[in-house]
């Protein structure tokens, strides 16, 4: 298997892409990414604020 770095160095990016396409992608990866993105976008601002560090009283 050729790595992306090696394919770029050899100037064989199209061959690298063809290898990856031949391997196929696991089902559901795009769906999981879309779900995660949607959940992060829908997180209430109050939850985001509470995860920031508190100011110091020093």
GIQUIFEN-V158094 format. One line per field, one symbol per residue. ss: DSSP state (H for helix, E for strand, C for the rest). phi: phi as a letter, one per 40 degrees, with the letter a starting at -180 (. if undefined). burial: + if it has 16 or more other C-alpha atoms within 10 Angstrom, else -. Layout:
ss = ???
phi = ???
burial = ???
This chain:
ss = CCCHHHHHHHCCHHHHHHHHHHHCCCCCHHHHHHHHHHHHHHCCHHHHHHCCCCCCCC
phi = .cccccccccgbcccccccccccgbdcgcccccccccccccccdcccccccccccccc
burial = ------------+--+------------------------------------------
